[in-house]
Structures are given as C-alpha cells and as structure tokens.
C-alpha cells in the first residue's frame, strides 16, 4: 500500500469514527467503503446473533429502509456464517446470489464484494456488501482497503451501539428521576445517605492511610533508632491503620453479602463462655489498661450452651464490647451472663461511657448511622458495625435491645432463644 493509499485509509478511519450516532456511523462506513473501492452502492448489515439474522438500516442514496436476512441466506448471510470474504465477478453465475432484492428494487447487480467486519476478538459483527464496481471488477486491492478499514469500522460500530445504549439508559434514568420526584422525601433521604456514606468511607479509609504513610515517611527518614519506643509506636500505628482499613472493607462486604441473600449461616453447638466471651474479652485487655478503665465479666447462670453460628456470635460481642470500650473514658464496662425471668440465656454489656440521645437510638442499627459524624468527630468508625450486629442477631434468632442515656452510659441486652 503506497503513501497515497495509506493516507486514504487514515482519512477514512477518521471519518468512520467521527460520529457516535449509530445511523451516521453506518452511513459513514458505507460511504467510505464505496469511495475507496469505486463501488456504485453498498449496504452494511449488523449481525444479530440472538435472532440468527442480519439487519440493515442503511442503503446508499436517499432511501433508508430495513432489510433482514437469515445468517446463511444469500451472499451476505454466507459471509456472516463463514467469516470469509466473497468477491464475485459475475453474480449471475453464483448460485448463492439471491436476485429477489434486484427484482423488487429494479436495480441490476453485476458484481459484488462482501466483506466481514470483525472485532478484536475475530468475531464477525457486521457484513459490508458493495455492488457494481464502476471500473469493471472489484480487485484484491479493494479487499486490502476493506481489511484496513474493518477494525476501525468494528470499533466505530461498537462505540455507536454503546452510545445508543447510553442514551437509552439516560432516558431510563430521566424516567426514574421523574418517578423519584413523586417520592421526594425518600429521594432526599437517599441522597443524604449517599453523601453520608461517601463522607464516612472517605474519612474511614483516608485517615488510616495517612497514618500509614506518615509512619512510613518517618521510618524512611531514619531519624529514630529501630529499637526505640518511637519506632515501636510507629509500628503500632501501622498495624492499627491497616487493621482499620481491612475492617472497613470486610464490614462492607459482609453487609453486602447478607443483603444479597447469598450469605450462609453455619449453626453449631457452642459454649458461650469458653468459646466466645472469654476469647473476645481477652482481645480488649490492652485497650482497657491503656484507658485505665475496668472490664468486668460475671456469669451467674448454669446455662451456657447455644446452637448458633460461632463466627456471627463472636462478631456480635466483638463489636458491642468494642463500642463500649471505645466510648468509655472512665468507669467500667460490665458484661453479665445470666438467665432472665423467662428462663432464657441472656448477656448484657453495660458501660459508663458517653451514652446516646433518645433520638439517635431509633437509628442505631441502620447502616452508616452515627450520632457523631464528619471529620471533626472524636471516634473512628464507619457506622456499619451495629448494622451487622443486628443482621447477625436476626440470622441466629436472637433478640437484641439497647438502653442509653447521655453522659450516663449504654446497655445492650442479647437474649438467646
């Protein structure tokens, strides 16, 4: 291919990709192909695999009409089925030629070049049919032109179809927004929840990342000795920041799986004290010592056996005790295991922390719900922990309730059925 021919292909590719309107793209491809090969006219067919058919919306000239062919029918159908190029010097001598369209249109086809348009995966997505070369016959050079144009045509077709789908999606969105206007309060609530979610996630992920990056920067500066207390604190900060990110991602995934209905529950016989509470309480030994508060556990019942998902029960107490320790700066966190008046195994977790308002208690188990929000809040968290606690409790047929008073403390009660 010489420089002039290459320039033609480049210009043709630019023209083919110059529009996203699907009908304009089809017209551009046909017009470019006709010009490159000196054809009299042409038709471009879509391959519709679902309907096992070829569909054309474009016919060169002023007339635009729809033509449907079965894959395998006629020369265009043959090319769609085989992916082969067909160059016929005299269509009257080829049994695959279907003269029906000629008879209905009054046009006389003499020779034909049918070329498959393939995407990057070598799949035939269209068939370009060119009729009657004005210089006599279609040549191998014409086939080379179309081969060079094919991948650009496939991309243009794909982009145009994606654009058309996007338009349809946008129309559906407009319809949805119109319907949402009829429920304005719900829409406003959703928008607020979305913004709150983004704010919470941004804070909950960005903050530990900053801790990690700053700690790494200090370590790289070599300003401190590796065995110093400062470095130990940096490693603790790195570990805490990493755990916080992992916890945030895990909680989002857990809640998503539960809501999707794909979450599996695995009940098994469990000794509540030995298998769950003692192990969870041990996790907070360092935290309570650092805050100089007390963590007390009392067991005043012989009942200890439950049949639940061990992971979920562990997470319930892990999150509730974590909240109690986090929001308590003085006093104690008291955990009691006992039998209630109805004879059911019950555990309460009571703290002397900051407490919650009566208004907020109504929303405590809602996802991303926090009484203190924004970047100025004193306590970390993404508002997912208690939402997961409630889901875990429901899945295991547990009853969970909360009592709280501002600046007095909070008490969670978990009752096993």
C-alpha positions as CSV (number, residue, x, y, z in Angstrom):
1,X,0.0,0.0,0.0
2,X,1.6,3.3,-1.1
3,X,1.6,6.6,0.8
4,X,-1.4,8.0,-1.1
5,X,-3.5,4.8,-0.4
6,X,-2.3,4.8,3.3
7,X,-3.4,8.5,3.6
8,X,-6.8,7.5,2.2
9,X,-7.2,4.8,4.9
10,X,-6.2,7.2,7.6
11,X,-8.7,9.7,6.4
12,X,-11.4,7.0,6.1
13,X,-10.8,5.8,9.6
14,X,-11.1,9.4,10.9
15,X,-14.4,9.8,9.1
16,X,-15.8,6.5,10.3
17,X,-15.0,7.4,13.9
18,X,-16.2,11.0,13.7
19,X,-19.7,10.4,14.9
20,X,-21.4,8.4,17.7
21,X,-24.9,8.4,16.1
22,X,-25.4,4.9,15.0
23,X,-27.1,5.8,11.7
24,X,-24.4,8.3,10.9
25,X,-21.7,5.8,11.6
26,X,-23.4,3.2,9.3
27,X,-23.7,5.8,6.6
28,X,-20.0,6.9,7.0
29,X,-18.8,3.3,6.8
30,X,-20.8,2.6,3.6
31,X,-19.8,6.0,2.0
32,X,-16.1,5.5,2.8
33,X,-16.1,1.9,1.5
34,X,-17.8,3.0,-1.7
35,X,-15.3,5.7,-2.3
36,X,-12.3,3.5,-1.6
37,X,-13.4,0.7,-3.9
38,X,-15.2,2.7,-6.6
39,X,-18.5,0.8,-5.9
40,X,-21.8,2.1,-7.2
41,X,-23.6,1.5,-3.9
42,X,-23.4,-0.6,-0.7
43,X,-25.2,-1.9,2.3
44,X,-24.0,-2.6,5.8
45,X,-25.6,-5.4,7.9
46,X,-25.5,-5.9,11.6
47,X,-25.0,-9.4,12.9
48,X,-27.8,-10.2,15.4
49,X,-26.7,-13.4,17.0
50,X,-29.7,-13.6,19.3
51,X,-32.1,-13.7,16.3
52,X,-29.6,-15.5,14.0
53,X,-30.1,-12.7,11.4
54,X,-28.6,-9.9,9.5
55,X,-30.2,-6.5,9.9
56,X,-29.6,-3.4,7.8
57,X,-30.8,0.1,8.3
58,X,-28.7,1.7,5.6
59,X,-28.9,1.8,1.9
60,X,-26.7,4.2,0.0
61,X,-28.6,7.1,-1.5
62,X,-31.7,8.9,-0.2
63,X,-33.6,5.7,0.6
64,X,-33.2,4.3,4.1
65,X,-35.0,1.1,4.8
66,X,-34.8,-2.1,6.8
67,X,-33.5,-5.3,5.3
68,X,-33.5,-8.6,7.2
69,X,-31.6,-11.8,6.2
70,X,-31.1,-15.0,7.9
71,X,-27.5,-15.9,8.7
72,X,-26.5,-18.2,5.8
73,X,-29.1,-16.7,3.4
74,X,-27.7,-15.0,0.3
75,X,-24.1,-13.9,-0.1
76,X,-24.2,-11.5,2.9
77,X,-25.6,-14.3,5.0
78,X,-22.9,-16.7,3.8
79,X,-20.2,-14.2,4.8
80,X,-21.8,-13.7,8.2
81,X,-21.8,-17.5,8.7
82,X,-18.3,-18.3,7.5
83,X,-16.4,-15.0,8.1
84,X,-14.9,-15.3,4.6
85,X,-14.6,-12.5,2.0
86,X,-16.6,-13.1,-1.2
87,X,-15.6,-11.3,-4.4
88,X,-17.8,-12.3,-7.3
89,X,-17.1,-11.1,-10.8
90,X,-20.5,-12.1,-12.2
91,X,-23.3,-12.6,-9.7
92,X,-25.5,-14.4,-12.3
93,X,-23.1,-17.3,-12.3
94,X,-23.1,-17.7,-8.5
95,X,-25.9,-19.9,-7.0
96,X,-25.6,-18.1,-3.7
97,X,-26.8,-14.8,-5.2
98,X,-30.4,-14.0,-4.4
99,X,-32.0,-11.9,-7.2
100,X,-35.1,-11.1,-5.2
101,X,-34.0,-7.7,-4.0
102,X,-32.9,-6.7,-7.5
103,X,-36.4,-7.6,-8.8
104,X,-38.1,-5.7,-6.1
105,X,-35.9,-2.6,-6.4
106,X,-35.4,-2.5,-10.2
107,X,-31.6,-2.4,-9.6
108,X,-29.3,-4.7,-11.6
109,X,-26.4,-6.2,-9.7
110,X,-23.4,-7.2,-11.9
111,X,-20.6,-7.9,-9.5
112,X,-20.3,-7.8,-5.7
113,X,-17.8,-7.7,-2.9
114,X,-19.0,-8.9,0.5
115,X,-16.6,-8.3,3.4
116,X,-16.9,-9.4,7.1
117,X,-16.3,-6.7,9.7
118,X,-14.6,-8.3,12.7
119,X,-13.9,-7.0,16.1
120,X,-10.6,-7.5,18.0
121,X,-11.7,-11.0,19.1
122,X,-12.1,-12.0,15.4
123,X,-15.9,-12.2,15.8
124,X,-17.9,-11.1,12.8
125,X,-20.1,-8.2,13.9
126,X,-21.2,-7.0,10.5
127,X,-21.1,-7.6,6.8
128,X,-20.3,-4.9,4.2
129,X,-21.8,-5.5,0.8
130,X,-20.6,-3.5,-2.2
131,X,-22.2,-3.6,-5.6
132,X,-21.0,-2.9,-9.1
133,X,-17.5,-1.6,-9.3
134,X,-17.6,1.4,-11.6
135,X,-14.2,0.5,-13.2
136,X,-15.3,-3.1,-14.0
137,X,-14.5,-5.5,-11.2
138,X,-13.5,-5.5,-7.5
139,X,-9.8,-6.3,-7.0
140,X,-7.6,-7.7,-4.4
141,X,-6.5,-4.1,-3.6
142,X,-10.2,-3.3,-2.8
143,X,-10.2,-6.2,-0.4
144,X,-7.0,-4.8,1.2
145,X,-8.7,-1.4,1.6
146,X,-11.6,-3.0,3.3
147,X,-9.4,-5.1,5.6
148,X,-7.6,-2.0,6.7
149,X,-11.0,-0.3,7.3
150,X,-12.6,-3.3,9.1
151,X,-11.2,-2.9,12.6
152,X,-12.0,0.8,12.6
153,X,-15.5,0.0,11.4
154,X,-15.9,-2.6,14.2
155,X,-14.7,-0.1,16.8
156,X,-17.0,2.6,15.4
157,X,-20.0,0.3,15.4
158,X,-19.3,-0.8,19.0
159,X,-18.9,2.8,20.1
160,X,-22.1,3.9,18.4
161,X,-24.0,1.0,19.8
162,X,-22.6,1.7,23.3
163,X,-23.6,5.4,22.8
164,X,-27.1,4.3,21.8
165,X,-27.4,2.1,24.9
166,X,-26.2,5.0,27.0
167,X,-28.9,7.2,25.5
168,X,-31.5,4.6,26.4
169,X,-30.0,4.3,29.9
170,X,-30.1,8.1,30.3
171,X,-33.8,8.1,29.2
172,X,-34.5,5.4,31.8
173,X,-32.7,7.5,34.4
174,X,-34.8,10.5,33.5
175,X,-37.9,8.4,33.9
176,X,-36.6,7.1,37.2
177,X,-35.8,10.6,38.4
178,X,-39.3,11.7,37.4
179,X,-40.8,8.9,39.4
180,X,-38.5,9.8,42.3
181,X,-39.9,13.3,42.3
182,X,-43.2,11.8,43.3
183,X,-41.5,10.4,46.4
184,X,-39.3,13.5,47.1
185,X,-38.8,12.8,50.8
186,X,-37.5,9.3,50.0
187,X,-35.2,10.7,47.4
188,X,-33.8,13.3,49.7
189,X,-33.2,10.6,52.3
190,X,-31.4,8.5,49.8
191,X,-29.2,11.5,48.7
192,X,-28.3,12.2,52.3
193,X,-27.5,8.6,53.0
194,X,-25.3,8.5,49.9
195,X,-23.4,11.7,50.8
196,X,-23.0,10.5,54.4
197,X,-21.7,7.1,53.1
198,X,-19.1,8.8,50.9
199,X,-18.0,11.1,53.7
200,X,-17.8,8.2,56.2
201,X,-15.9,6.0,53.8
202,X,-13.6,8.8,52.7
203,X,-12.7,9.5,56.4
204,X,-12.6,5.9,57.5
205,X,-10.2,4.9,54.7
206,X,-8.2,8.1,54.2
207,X,-7.4,8.6,57.9
208,X,-5.6,5.2,58.4
209,X,-3.9,5.6,55.1
210,X,-2.5,8.9,56.2
211,X,-1.3,7.3,59.5
212,X,0.4,4.5,57.5
213,X,2.1,7.0,55.0
214,X,3.3,9.3,57.7
215,X,4.6,6.4,59.7
216,X,6.5,5.1,56.7
217,X,7.9,8.5,56.0
218,X,9.3,8.8,59.5
219,X,10.8,5.3,59.2
220,X,12.4,6.1,55.9
221,X,13.9,9.3,57.3
222,X,16.0,7.2,59.7
223,X,15.6,9.9,62.3
224,X,15.0,7.3,65.0
225,X,16.6,4.0,66.0
226,X,14.8,0.8,65.1
227,X,14.7,-0.4,68.7
228,X,13.4,2.9,70.1
229,X,10.0,3.5,71.7
230,X,9.1,5.9,68.9
231,X,9.6,3.2,66.3
232,X,7.5,0.8,68.3
233,X,4.7,3.3,68.4
234,X,5.1,3.8,64.6
235,X,4.7,0.1,64.0
236,X,1.7,0.0,66.3
237,X,0.2,2.9,64.3
238,X,0.9,1.0,61.0
239,X,-0.8,-2.1,62.4
240,X,-3.8,-0.2,63.7
241,X,-4.2,1.7,60.4
242,X,-4.0,-1.5,58.4
243,X,-6.5,-3.3,60.6
244,X,-8.9,-0.3,60.4
245,X,-8.9,-0.4,56.6
246,X,-9.3,-4.2,56.4
247,X,-12.1,-4.0,59.0
248,X,-13.9,-1.3,56.9
249,X,-13.7,-3.3,53.7
250,X,-14.7,-6.6,55.5
251,X,-17.8,-4.9,57.0
252,X,-18.9,-3.5,53.7
253,X,-18.5,-6.9,52.1
254,X,-20.3,-8.7,54.9
255,X,-23.3,-6.4,54.8
256,X,-23.4,-6.6,51.0
257,X,-23.4,-10.5,51.1
258,X,-26.1,-10.6,53.8
259,X,-28.4,-8.2,51.9
260,X,-27.9,-10.1,48.6
261,X,-29.2,-13.3,50.3
262,X,-26.1,-15.3,49.5
263,X,-24.7,-15.3,53.0
264,X,-24.5,-18.8,54.5
265,X,-25.1,-19.5,58.2
266,X,-23.5,-22.4,59.9
267,X,-25.1,-23.2,63.3
268,X,-23.2,-25.5,65.7
269,X,-23.2,-26.3,69.4
270,X,-21.3,-23.6,71.3
271,X,-20.3,-23.0,74.9
272,X,-20.9,-19.3,75.1
273,X,-18.5,-18.5,77.9
274,X,-15.5,-20.6,76.8
275,X,-15.9,-20.4,73.0
276,X,-16.9,-16.8,72.7
277,X,-17.0,-14.4,75.6
278,X,-13.7,-15.2,77.3
279,X,-11.8,-15.1,74.0
280,X,-13.4,-11.8,73.0
281,X,-12.8,-10.1,76.4
282,X,-9.2,-11.1,76.2
283,X,-8.8,-9.1,73.0
284,X,-9.6,-5.9,74.9
285,X,-7.2,-6.4,77.8
286,X,-4.6,-3.9,76.4
287,X,-7.2,-1.4,75.4
288,X,-8.8,-1.1,78.8
289,X,-5.4,-1.0,80.6
290,X,-4.4,1.9,78.3
291,X,-7.6,3.8,79.0
292,X,-7.4,3.0,82.8
293,X,-10.9,1.6,82.9
294,X,-12.3,-1.7,84.1
295,X,-13.6,-4.6,82.1
296,X,-15.7,-6.9,84.3
297,X,-17.3,-10.3,83.4
298,X,-19.9,-12.0,85.6
299,X,-21.5,-15.4,85.0
300,X,-24.4,-16.1,87.3
301,X,-26.2,-19.0,85.5
302,X,-25.5,-22.6,84.7
303,X,-26.9,-22.1,81.2
304,X,-24.1,-21.8,78.7
305,X,-25.0,-24.0,75.7
306,X,-26.3,-22.4,72.5
307,X,-26.7,-23.5,68.9
308,X,-25.6,-20.7,66.6
309,X,-23.1,-19.6,64.0
310,X,-19.9,-19.2,66.0
311,X,-18.4,-16.5,63.8
312,X,-21.5,-14.4,63.9
313,X,-22.0,-14.6,67.7
314,X,-18.3,-13.8,68.2
315,X,-18.7,-10.7,65.9
316,X,-21.8,-9.6,67.8
317,X,-19.9,-9.4,71.1
318,X,-16.7,-8.2,69.5
319,X,-18.5,-5.1,68.0
320,X,-20.6,-4.4,71.1
321,X,-17.7,-4.6,73.5
322,X,-15.5,-2.6,71.1
323,X,-18.1,0.2,71.1
324,X,-18.4,0.1,74.9
325,X,-14.6,0.3,75.4
326,X,-14.3,3.0,72.7
327,X,-16.9,5.3,74.1
328,X,-15.9,4.9,77.8
329,X,-13.2,7.1,79.1
330,X,-13.7,6.4,82.8
331,X,-15.5,3.8,84.9
332,X,-16.1,0.4,83.6
333,X,-17.6,-2.0,81.0
334,X,-19.6,-4.7,82.7
335,X,-20.6,-8.0,81.0
336,X,-23.1,-10.2,82.7
337,X,-24.2,-13.7,81.6
338,X,-27.5,-14.8,83.4
339,X,-30.9,-16.3,82.9
340,X,-33.8,-13.9,82.6
341,X,-37.2,-14.1,84.0
342,X,-38.4,-16.2,81.1
343,X,-35.6,-18.7,81.7
344,X,-33.7,-17.6,78.6
345,X,-29.9,-17.3,78.4
346,X,-29.1,-13.5,78.4
347,X,-26.0,-11.4,78.2
348,X,-25.8,-7.7,78.9
349,X,-23.0,-5.3,78.1
350,X,-23.2,-2.1,80.1
351,X,-20.8,0.8,80.1
352,X,-20.3,4.1,81.8
353,X,-19.5,5.9,78.6
354,X,-20.9,9.0,76.7
355,X,-24.3,7.4,76.0
356,X,-26.7,8.2,73.2
357,X,-29.6,10.5,72.7
358,X,-33.1,9.1,72.6
359,X,-33.5,10.4,69.0
360,X,-30.4,8.5,67.8
361,X,-31.4,5.3,69.5
362,X,-34.2,4.9,66.8
363,X,-31.5,4.7,64.1
364,X,-28.7,2.8,65.9
365,X,-29.0,-0.3,63.7
366,X,-29.2,1.5,60.4
367,X,-26.2,1.2,58.1
368,X,-23.7,4.1,58.2
369,X,-25.6,5.6,61.1
370,X,-23.5,7.5,63.7
371,X,-24.5,10.1,66.2
372,X,-21.3,12.0,65.7
373,X,-20.3,12.5,62.0
374,X,-17.9,14.5,59.9
375,X,-14.2,15.0,60.0
376,X,-14.3,16.6,63.4
377,X,-15.7,13.6,65.2
378,X,-13.6,12.2,68.0
379,X,-14.3,8.5,67.5
380,X,-13.4,6.3,64.5
381,X,-15.9,4.1,62.8
382,X,-17.9,3.7,59.6
383,X,-21.4,3.1,61.1
384,X,-21.6,-0.5,59.8
385,X,-20.7,-2.5,62.9
386,X,-24.1,-2.3,64.7
387,X,-26.0,-2.8,61.4
388,X,-24.0,-6.1,61.0
389,X,-24.7,-6.9,64.7
390,X,-28.5,-6.6,64.1
391,X,-28.2,-8.7,60.9
392,X,-26.2,-11.4,62.7
393,X,-28.7,-11.4,65.6
394,X,-31.7,-11.8,63.2
395,X,-30.0,-14.7,61.3
396,X,-29.4,-16.5,64.6
397,X,-32.9,-15.7,66.0
398,X,-31.5,-13.6,68.8
399,X,-33.2,-10.7,70.5
400,X,-31.1,-7.5,70.9
401,X,-32.1,-4.3,72.5
402,X,-30.4,-1.1,73.7
403,X,-31.0,1.4,76.5
404,X,-28.8,4.5,76.8
405,X,-28.7,7.9,78.5
406,X,-26.5,10.8,77.5
407,X,-23.4,11.1,79.8
408,X,-24.5,8.1,81.8
409,X,-23.9,5.1,79.7
410,X,-25.3,2.4,77.4
411,X,-26.6,-1.1,77.9
412,X,-27.0,-3.8,75.2
413,X,-29.1,-6.9,76.0
414,X,-28.8,-10.0,73.9
415,X,-31.3,-12.8,74.6
416,X,-30.8,-16.3,73.1
417,X,-34.0,-18.2,72.1
